[in-house]
Amino acid sequence: MVHDTQVLVVGAGPTGLMLAAELALRGVSCRVLEQRAEESNLTRAFGVHARTLEQLDMRGLADDLLPRGIQVDEVRPTFGRRSVRLPMRHPESRFPYVLIVPQARTEALLAERVRSAGVRVERGAKVVALDDDGRGVTVTIEDDSGTRTERAGYVVGCDGAHSSVRRCMGVGFSGAAYDTDILLADLRLAGADARAVRTYVGRDGVVLMPPFGDGWVRAVIWDRRHRDVPLDEPLGVAEVTESLNRLAGRDLGVTEMRWSTRFRNQRRQADHYRRGRVFLAGDAAHVHSPLGALGMNTGIQDAVNLGWKLAAAVHGHAAPWLLDSYHAERHPVGAAALRLTDLLQRISVAPAPVRAIRPFAARGMLAVRPISDTLRRRVAGLSIAYPPRDPRHAHAWEGRRVPDARLSAGRLYQALRDGRFLLVRRTGTPAPDPAAWAGRLAAAETSDTAFPALTLVRPDGYAAWAGDDPDSARAAVTGWCGSPAPEMRS
């Protein structure tokens, strides 16, 4: 059946743009619909963590993003007069820090990639109905010219917390709103810390302040005294300064405010990330507290997980289970992000008995290296792993993040930039010929003895299979990449 487009992406935020770039890289016809008529300069997200930077590096984007932000290597919570430190230095990554960069700059970089790939972004277009008949999706769209329908092979809703795609799918968005909304403001401070994310935890709430440079910070404020203020009431500098200084227990030296808003703080997750030919990603699939700065990171990683799988389905070489693996892999990651941010939120705005012991408990736990390492790796996304296809016979590497090893030519993440699977063989190990999979597989060699003899690396940088037997490697490649070309099957 002929479709107007192979994949229709709904939403031109970071998740939707990353997904469109992933699809275009693999020759998939896609378009992006965006309800907003103009590009947004709104910055709710501000931190790009190490695993997201690694995946951007796998597409040649990370080095272009780095100059647009500030590298911060610790989070420094202050409880009254006591401060503790959570180092965010990642010795296992090329990116041993959090990159503090306004969301608008990340979107601009991804939009540049999408435009250069020839993907059309259609603004002022809203999806109002979907009909999945098993062979494709009929999409009803409203724009300035009226209402129209078109056909797509697949649809992905990346259209935010109030997703029209999710509503049309009939998928639940389980969770609740917190009882305290968030105040956001961009402020210039007399003595802003440019090397740490400062956090002040007071009796009535918490302030999170990542630095933007030149004395500017983003103030993210939870203040119980403002819980009943309507969301549409203007937020002025006097209200922000009073709340900020009271929660910090000191005058932080606010000299200027250039932007502010209020927004609803929620913890919700879609019950299903896939229903037939329709998928959810990013904030359409999960929303949570900004503590930890996980929202945009989780969404971009959703897109990198889904993109190559959808492309395989479009090109006809996806295994029957492959599209289902998107929900199976990413829903638990989204749930873990909700649990972690909810824990941080509840600790930050805890009742009086807990507030009394917070500084001592936090200092004691973070002084234990395994605890602080576990927390920094979880926040950075470096500990994410997926269940192996066959747990009974799986190598220990399967489903794990593959490190950016030196290869005989370049780095491993550089070798993933064309979006193919990569079969990495340790020097001296025989391996199947990648030419048999007609552009779906590349090969590389490493002398790194920490690697298994053979490792099949997915396009998103996780190990699909590992072992030492070339015949088993061939079977694994066929399972993940599809059958080899007919003339190469012998």
C-alpha positions in Angstrom: 0.0 0.0 0.0 1.3 3.5 -0.9 1.7 5.9 2.0 2.2 9.6 1.9 5.2 9.1 4.2 6.8 6.1 5.7 7.0 7.5 9.3 5.1 10.6 10.5 6.8 12.2 13.6 4.5 14.4 15.7 6.4 17.0 17.7 9.5 19.0 16.8 11.1 19.1 20.3 14.4 17.4 21.0 12.9 13.9 20.9 11.0 14.3 17.6 13.9 16.0 15.9 16.4 13.3 17.0 14.0 10.6 15.8 13.6 12.3 12.4 17.4 12.6 12.1 17.8 8.9 12.9 15.2 7.8 10.3 16.7 10.1 7.6 20.1 8.6 8.3 18.8 5.3 7.3 16.9 6.4 4.2 13.4 6.4 5.7 10.9 8.9 4.3 9.6 10.9 7.2 8.0 14.2 8.0 7.6 16.1 11.3 4.4 17.8 12.3 4.5 20.5 15.0 1.5 22.2 16.6 3.5 25.4 17.4 3.6 27.9 14.6 7.0 29.2 15.4 10.2 27.6 16.7 10.4 27.8 20.5 13.1 29.5 22.5 11.6 28.0 25.7 14.2 26.3 27.9 12.8 23.9 30.4 15.5 21.3 30.0 19.1 22.4 30.7 21.3 19.4 31.4 22.8 16.9 28.8 24.2 13.9 30.6 27.1 11.7 29.6 25.1 8.8 27.9 23.1 11.3 25.8 26.4 13.0 24.8 27.8 9.6 23.9 24.8 8.8 21.7 25.1 12.2 20.1 28.8 11.4 19.5 27.7 8.3 17.7 26.0 10.6 15.1 28.7 13.2 15.0 26.7 15.8 16.9 28.4 16.0 20.4 31.4 18.1 19.4 29.1 20.7 17.8 27.0 20.9 21.0 29.8 21.2 23.5 30.8 24.8 22.7 27.1 25.8 23.2 27.1 24.9 26.9 29.1 24.8 30.1 30.8 21.6 31.5 29.9 21.1 35.1 31.4 18.2 37.1 29.5 18.2 40.4 26.2 18.9 42.0 26.4 20.7 45.4 23.3 20.5 47.6 23.3 22.8 50.6 21.1 22.1 53.6 21.0 25.2 55.7 24.7 25.8 56.5 25.9 22.3 55.5 26.8 21.4 51.9 27.6 18.0 50.4 29.0 17.1 47.0 27.9 14.7 44.3 30.8 14.4 41.8 29.6 14.0 38.2 33.0 13.0 36.9 32.7 9.9 34.7 36.1 8.2 34.2 34.4 5.6 32.0 33.2 8.2 29.4 34.7 10.7 27.0 32.2 13.2 28.6 33.1 13.3 32.3 30.6 16.0 33.2 27.1 17.3 32.8 26.8 19.7 29.9 24.6 22.7 31.0 23.1 24.0 27.8 19.7 25.6 27.2 17.2 23.3 25.5 16.7 25.8 22.7 20.4 25.4 21.7 20.1 21.6 21.7 16.9 21.8 19.5 18.7 24.2 17.1 21.5 21.7 16.6 19.1 18.9 16.0 17.0 21.1 13.7 20.1 21.9 11.6 20.7 18.1 11.2 17.1 17.5 10.2 17.1 20.3 7.6 20.4 19.1 6.2 18.9 15.6 5.8 16.0 17.1 3.8 13.3 16.3 6.3 10.3 18.7 6.2 9.1 20.2 9.5 5.5 21.4 9.1 4.4 23.9 11.7 1.0 24.9 12.8 -0.3 21.3 12.3 -2.2 19.4 14.9 -3.1 15.7 14.9 -6.8 15.2 15.9 -7.5 11.6 15.0 -5.7 8.3 14.1 -7.0 5.2 12.5 -4.5 2.2 12.5 -5.9 -0.5 10.1 -2.9 -2.8 10.5 -1.4 -1.9 7.1 -0.8 1.8 7.9 -2.2 4.7 9.8 -4.8 7.3 8.6 -4.0 10.6 10.3 -6.4 13.5 10.5 -4.6 16.8 10.7 -5.9 20.4 11.4 -3.9 23.5 10.2 -4.6 27.0 8.9 -6.0 25.6 5.7 -8.6 23.3 7.4 -8.7 19.6 8.0 -7.1 16.9 5.9 -6.2 13.2 6.1 -3.1 11.4 5.0 -1.5 8.0 5.3 1.6 7.0 7.1 3.3 3.6 7.6 4.0 4.4 11.2 3.3 7.4 13.6 5.4 8.4 16.6 4.0 10.8 19.1 6.7 13.1 20.5 4.2 15.8 21.2 4.7 16.4 24.9 2.9 15.8 28.2 -0.5 16.8 26.6 0.1 14.5 23.6 -2.8 14.4 21.1 -1.3 11.2 19.7 -1.5 9.5 23.1 -5.1 10.6 23.5 -6.0 9.3 20.0 -4.3 6.0 20.9 -6.5 5.7 24.0 -3.4 5.0 26.1 -3.5 5.9 29.8 -1.0 8.3 31.4 -0.7 7.0 34.9 0.5 9.1 37.8 -0.3 12.4 39.5 0.6 16.0 39.8 2.7 17.2 42.8 0.9 19.6 45.1 3.5 22.3 44.5 4.1 23.8 41.1 7.5 25.0 39.9 8.7 28.5 39.4 11.3 28.9 36.7 13.5 32.0 36.2 16.7 33.0 34.4 18.6 35.2 36.7 21.9 37.0 36.9 23.6 36.6 40.2 26.4 38.6 41.7 28.4 35.4 42.6 27.2 32.6 40.4 29.1 29.3 40.6 30.1 28.4 37.1 31.5 24.9 37.9 28.7 23.3 39.9 24.9 22.9 39.9 24.1 24.6 43.2 21.1 23.3 45.1 19.6 24.9 48.3 17.2 22.8 50.4 15.2 24.8 52.8 12.2 24.3 55.2 9.6 25.2 52.6 11.2 23.7 49.5 14.2 23.5 47.2 16.1 25.6 44.6 18.1 24.1 41.8 20.5 26.4 40.0 22.5 25.2 37.0 24.8 27.8 35.5 24.4 29.2 32.0 27.5 31.4 32.0 28.3 35.1 32.3 26.7 35.1 35.8 23.4 33.7 34.6 21.7 30.7 36.2 18.4 28.9 35.7 16.5 28.9 39.0 14.1 26.0 39.4 12.1 26.6 42.6 9.7 24.5 44.6 8.2 26.6 47.3 5.3 25.3 49.5 4.2 28.9 50.2 3.4 29.3 46.5 1.4 26.1 46.1 -2.0 27.8 45.7 -0.9 30.5 43.2 -2.6 30.1 39.8 -0.3 29.0 36.9 -1.4 31.9 34.8 -0.4 34.6 37.3 2.6 36.6 36.2 5.9 35.8 38.0 7.8 38.9 38.9 11.4 39.4 40.0 10.3 40.4 43.6 8.5 37.1 44.1 11.3 35.1 42.6 14.0 36.8 44.7 12.0 36.5 48.0 11.4 32.8 47.4 15.0 32.1 46.3 16.7 33.9 49.2 14.3 32.4 51.9 14.9 28.9 50.7 18.6 29.4 50.4 18.8 31.0 53.8 21.0 33.9 52.4 21.0 36.7 49.9 22.1 35.2 46.6 22.6 38.5 45.0 20.0 38.6 42.2 20.8 41.5 39.9 18.6 40.9 36.9 15.8 38.6 35.6 15.3 38.1 31.8 12.5 35.4 31.8 10.2 33.6 34.2 7.2 31.3 34.2 5.2 28.8 36.4 4.5 25.2 35.3 2.7 22.1 36.6 5.0 19.6 38.2 3.9 16.0 37.5 5.0 12.4 37.6 3.3 10.3 34.9 4.0 7.5 32.4 2.2 6.2 29.4 0.9 2.7 30.1 2.0 1.5 26.7 4.7 3.0 24.4 3.4 1.1 21.4 0.0 0.3 20.1 0.1 -1.3 16.6 1.8 1.1 14.2 1.7 4.0 16.6 4.4 4.8 19.2 5.1 7.3 22.0 8.5 8.8 23.0 9.8 11.7 25.1 7.4 13.7 27.3 4.4 12.0 25.5 5.6 8.8 27.2 6.9 10.1 30.5 7.0 13.3 32.6 8.6 13.8 36.0 10.3 16.3 38.3 13.2 18.3 36.8 15.4 17.1 39.7 18.1 15.1 38.0 17.6 16.7 34.6 16.5 13.4 33.1 13.5 14.4 30.9 15.1 15.5 27.7 17.9 12.9 28.1 15.4 10.1 28.4 13.5 11.4 25.4 16.5 11.7 23.1 17.6 8.2 24.2 14.0 6.9 23.4 14.5 8.3 19.9 17.9 6.6 19.4 16.4 3.3 20.6 13.4 3.5 18.3 14.9 5.0 15.1 16.9 2.0 13.9 14.1 -0.4 14.8 11.5 1.5 12.8 13.9 1.8 9.9 14.5 -2.0 9.9 10.7 -2.5 9.8 10.3 0.0 7.0 13.0 -1.7 5.0 11.6 -5.1 5.6 14.3 -6.8 7.6 13.1 -6.4 11.2 12.6 -9.6 13.2 9.0 -10.0 14.4 9.9 -9.1 18.0 12.0 -6.0 17.2 9.4 -3.3 17.3 7.9 -4.7 20.6 11.4 -4.5 22.1 11.0 -0.7 22.1 8.4 -0.8 24.9 10.1 -3.7 26.6 13.4 -1.8 26.8 12.4 1.8 27.2 9.3 1.6 29.5 11.4 0.3 32.4 14.0 3.0 31.8 11.2 5.6 31.9 9.8 4.0 35.1 13.3 4.1 36.7 13.6 7.8 35.8 10.2 8.5 37.5 11.3 6.6 40.6 14.6 8.4 40.9 13.2 11.9 40.4 10.3 11.2 42.7 12.7 10.1 45.4 14.8 13.2 45.0 11.7 15.3 45.0 10.4 13.8 48.2 13.7 14.1 50.0 14.0 17.7 48.9 10.5 18.7 50.2 10.3 16.2 53.1 8.4 16.8 56.3 10.0 18.2 59.4 11.3 15.0 61.0 13.2 14.0 57.8 14.5 17.6 57.2 16.4 17.4 60.5 18.5 14.4 59.4 18.9 15.2 55.6 22.3 16.8 55.8 23.8 14.0 57.9 22.2 11.2 55.9 23.2 12.8 52.5 26.8 13.4 53.6 27.1 9.9 55.0 25.7 8.2 51.9 27.7 10.2 49.4 30.9 9.5 51.3 30.5 5.8 50.5 32.0 5.5 47.0 29.8 2.6 45.7 26.7 4.7 46.6 27.9 7.9 45.0 29.1 6.0 41.9 25.7 4.2 41.6 23.9 7.5 41.9 26.1 9.4 39.4 25.9 6.6 36.9 22.1 6.3 37.1 21.7 10.1 36.7 24.1 10.1 33.8 22.5 7.1 32.1 25.7 5.1 32.0 24.2 2.2 34.0 21.3 1.7 31.6 21.2 -1.9 30.3 18.7 -3.9 28.4 17.7 -7.6 28.9 19.4 -10.0 26.6 17.4 -11.8 24.0 18.2 -15.2 25.5 19.0 -14.8 29.2 19.8 -18.5 29.6 22.8 -18.4 27.2 23.7 -14.7 27.2 27.2 -13.4 27.5 27.7 -10.9 30.3 28.1 -8.1 27.9 24.8 -8.5 26.1 22.4 -5.6 26.7 25.2 -3.5 28.2 26.5 -0.1 27.1 29.6 -0.7 24.9 32.5 1.5 25.8 34.1 3.8 23.2 37.1 1.7 22.6 40.1 2.4 20.3 39.8 0.5 17.0 42.4 -0.2 14.4 41.0 2.9 12.7 39.4 5.6 15.0 37.0 5.2 17.9 34.1 2.8 18.2 31.5 5.6 18.5 32.8 7.1 15.3 32.4 3.8 13.6 28.6 3.9 14.5 28.0 7.3 12.7 26.5 5.7 9.6 23.7 4.1 11.7 24.7 0.5 11.0 25.3 -2.4 13.3 29.0 -2.9 14.0 30.7 -6.3 14.4 33.8 -5.8 16.5 36.4 -8.5 16.5 39.4 -8.7 18.8 42.6 -8.9 16.9 43.3 -12.4 15.5 39.6 -13.6 15.8 37.9 -14.8 12.6 34.5 -13.2 11.9 31.7 -13.3 9.3 32.0 -11.0 6.3 29.8 -7.9 6.8 29.2 -7.6 3.0 26.7 -10.4 3.3 24.3 -8.0 5.1 24.2 -5.4 2.3 24.8 -2.1 4.1 23.2 -3.2 7.4 26.5 -4.2 9.1 30.0 -2.8 9.4 33.1 -4.4 10.8 35.9 -3.2 13.0 38.9 -4.6 14.9 40.2 -3.8 18.3 43.2 -4.9 20.3 41.5 -4.0 23.6 41.7 -7.2 25.6 38.7 -6.1 27.8 36.5 -6.8 24.8 35.0 -10.3 24.0 36.4 -12.0 21.0 33.4 -10.9 19.0 30.8 -8.2 19.8 27.8 -7.2 17.8 27.1 -3.6 18.6 23.7 -2.2 18.0 23.3 1.2 16.3 22.5 2.8 19.7 25.7 1.6 21.3 24.5 -1.4 23.3 25.8 -5.0 22.8 23.3 -7.1 20.9 25.5 -10.2 21.2 29.0 -11.2 22.4 31.0 -14.5 22.2 33.9 -16.2 20.5 32.3 -18.4 17.9 32.1 -17.1 14.3 29.1 -19.4 13.5 27.2 -18.1 16.5 28.1 -14.6 15.5 26.6 -15.2 12.1 23.4 -16.5 13.6 23.3 -13.5 15.9 23.8 -11.0 13.0 21.0 -12.7 11.1 18.7 -12.5 14.1 19.3 -8.8 14.6 20.0 -7.6 11.1 17.9 -9.9 9.0 18.8 -12.5 6.4 22.0 -12.0 4.4 21.7 -11.1 0.7 20.6 -14.3 -1.3 23.9 -14.7 -3.1 25.8 -14.6 0.3 23.7 -17.1 2.3 25.9 -20.1 1.7 
